[in-house]
Amino acid sequence: MMFTLSPEQADLAGVLHGFLAAGRTDLAALGLHEVTDPVDLVVVFEELGHHAVAGPLVESLAVVPALTGSPDGVSCSVAFPPLLPHAVAADRYLLVDGDTLHEATATAELQSVDPARRLVELAAGAVLATGVPTSRAFDLGVLTCSAQLLGLGRALLELTTSHAKARAQFGKPIGQFQAVKHHLANVLIGLELARPLVHGAAVTMTTRDVSAAKVATSDAAWQAARTALQVHGAIGYTEEHELGRFLLQTRALRTAWGSPSMHRARVLEAL
């Protein structure tokens, strides 16, 4: 099955790309908190990943609206113990217990591999609702995280390709060496194989398809990150280079909303 974006979805991606490329981060100005369709959310989150936008985006724009039914535009976060025991730092917190939704408060801040993605422990407060569709909300979090990883992989490939064209060794750009070309081609193949799984999962929203998309995008983005670091060399380790924020966010999101091994197990259980 082939998935292509509608003209409206392509326009949405283009507008968001230009908005973020201009350095703007006030996403509420675009009304993104009103986007609820899973396919449209995939379009949005791939572009957010493409620009490595920080913050509790999955929680604020996708998961919490699915839990509460009313997006409020406030920075929100949520924990799903034991699968997702901690929450990303935000203005408002929720805690899921089975199909019950609690208001929550942050009790302690935890270390994170990505300094721009701070984690907190939560304590349950008042019950907000029961009979909440928590399973679908969790899968929506997995799906949008997968789309972010796809966008991060794209960005890493673009950065690495540009560097390979500009960096010269032995009198010619390193991108002309066959070994470098092979690495970049493998990254592209991984991303292109992951893309239809993400879009297919957005259409079906089954646990199997969503988990398969998370496995594929986690592996593809991780391969893109490893290749980017190898091709850039020592400069890729420095905080000053823009590659760093893409590497750190990829490392954090690879295990966010469930590790690859957890999602492989979910796929196996669904077969």
N, C-alpha and C positions, 0 to 999 in steps of 0.2 A: 504494500500500500504506500502511495506517495502522499506526503503532506506538504501543502503549500499554504502560505499565509494569504488571507484575503487582502484586497487593497486597503481596507480600513486597518487591518492589523499591521500591514507594512507601513502605513502612514504613522500609526502609533509608535512603532519601533523607531522610525525616522525622527519623529518629533522628540521622543525621549532621548535619543542619541544626541541630537543637537542641543537639547536642554542641558544634559549632563556634560557634554564637551565644552559648553560655555562656562562650566564651573558652578552651575546652580545646583543646589541640594534641597530646595523647598519643594518637595514632591507634591505637597498638598495643593500647590498652585496648578498642577496639571490634573487634579481630581483623581489621582491614582487610587485613593482609598475607596472609590466607588466601583472599581473594577473587581468583578466577582467571578466571571466565567474562567474556568481552569485554563482554557487555551489562551485567552487574553492575558491571564496572569503569567503564563509561560513566556509570552512575548515580552512582557514588562520585566520579568526577573532575569531573563537572559541579558537584556540591555543593562540592568542594574549590575549584574555580574561583570559584564563587559567593561564597565567603568569602575569596578571594585568599590561601589558605594557602601559605606559602613553603616552600622546600626541594626536594630532588631527589625529588619525589613520583612522577613518571612512572617514573623509574629504579628507585626502591626498591620500589614497589608493583606495577608492571606488567612492566617490561622485564627486570630482573635475575632475578626468579622464572621468567620464560619462558626465560631462557638457562640457568639452573642447575637448574631443576626443583624447587628447595627454598627457599621463602621463609624468611628467618631473622629478619625484623623489624629488621635493622640498616640504618642509613642507607647506601644504596649508590648508585653512579653508574657510568656506562659511556660509552665513546666508540666511534663507528662511523666511523672514517676511510674515505674522505674526506667522506662525507655529513654526519657529525657528528664533527668532529675534536677537539672539546673536551668536557669533562665538567663537570657541576655539582658544586660542593664537597660532599663527603660523608665518611663514616667509612671506606668501603671502595670501591675502584675496580676496574673491569674494562675490558679493551680488546679489541675485536673485530677480527680479521684474517681476512677471508673467512669460513670456517666454523669458525675456531679461536678459542677464548676464552682470554685471558691475564689473570692477575692483573696489576695495574698500580699505579704510585705516582705521586702528583702531583709535578710538577717545578717548576711556576711558576703563579702566580695571574694571571689576566687581568682586564681591566676589563669590566664588564657594564653594559648600559643600566639594569638593575634591580639596585640594591645588595643586595637581599635574595636575589639569585640569582647567587652568585659562581661564576665559571668557572675551570677549571684545565686546564693541559696535562698529559698523561699519558705515562709511559714504560712500555713493555711489560716484564713480568716472566715468571714461570713460566707454562707452558702448563697450563691447567686442564682443557680438554676440546677434542676435535675433533669434526667432524660436528654442530656445534651449529645449531639452527634460527634462525639470525641474521636471516633475512629476515622471518619471522613476528614475531620479537621487535621488530624495527625498526618494522614496521607497527603493532604493538600500542602502541609509543611514540607514533607519529603519531596513532593513534586516541584515546588517552587525553589527549594534548595538545589535540586538537580538542575533546574534552569539556570540558576546563578552559577553553578559550576561549569555549565556549558559556556556561558558568557565569559567566565574567567579563563577557560581554556582557549577561547578565541583570542582574547586579549594577549595572553601569554605567547600564542603562536605569532601574532602580529608583531609584538615587541621583539621576539627572537628573530623573526625574518628580517626586520629592519636592521637589527644589530648585525646579522650575518651579511647583509649587503654592504654595510658601512665599515665593518672591522676587517682590516687587511692583514694577511700573513703571507710571507714568501712572495710578495709582490702582487697579490690579488685578493679580492674579498673572500672571506672564509666560506661564504655561501656558495662559492663555486666548487668547493670540495665535495666529492661524492658522499663521503661519510656524513657530512652535515646535512646534505640534501635528504639522505635516507632518514635521519632522525626527524627532520621537519615533516617529511612525507608521512611517517608513522603517526606523528601527532595529529596531522590533518585527517588521516584515515580513522583514527580513534574518535575524534570529535564528530565526523560525519556519520559514523556508525551509531553513535550515541544519540544524535539529534532525532531520528524518527522514533526512537524509544520514548523520548521525552514527550514528543507531540502525540504519540499513540496513547501514552498513559494519561495525558490531559483529556483525551476523548473518552476513554473507558473508565478512568478513575478506579480501576480495580487494584487491590493490594498487590497482586502479582506484578502487574505492569508498572505500577509506581515504584516498587522496589527494584525491578529490573532496570528502570531508568536511573535510579540512584546509584546502582552498582556501576553501570556503564559510564555515567558522567563522572563519578568519583575516580574511576580508573583513567579515563581520558584526560581529565584535568590534572591529575597527579602526574601522568606521563608528560603533559605539556609543561608542568612546573619543573620536573627533573631535567627535561631537555633544555628549557630556558636557562636554568642555572648552569648546566654544562656548557652551553654555547656562549653564554655571557662571561663565564669564568669568574675570577675573584671579585670583580666589580658587582656581580649579582648578590653578593653577601652583604654589601654595604647598605646602611640605612638611608643614605642619601640618594641611591638609585631608585627610580620609580618601580623597578621590578619587584622590590621588596614587599610592597603592600599587596600585590597580586599573589606572590608566593605565600605570604602569611594567611591571607584570606582563603586561599585554596586549601592550605593545610588544615585550617580550622573547619571549613565547611565539608571537607571530605568525611569527617566523622560526626558532623552535626546531623541531627535528625536521623540517627542510626548509622552505625559503621557499615562498611561494605560487607563484612561477614554476617552481620545481623540481617541485612537485606537479602543476601544470598540464601540464608535460612528461610526467610519469608517466601521467597520464590519457590524454594524446594517444597515447603509445606503446602503451597497452593497448587502444585502440579498434580 
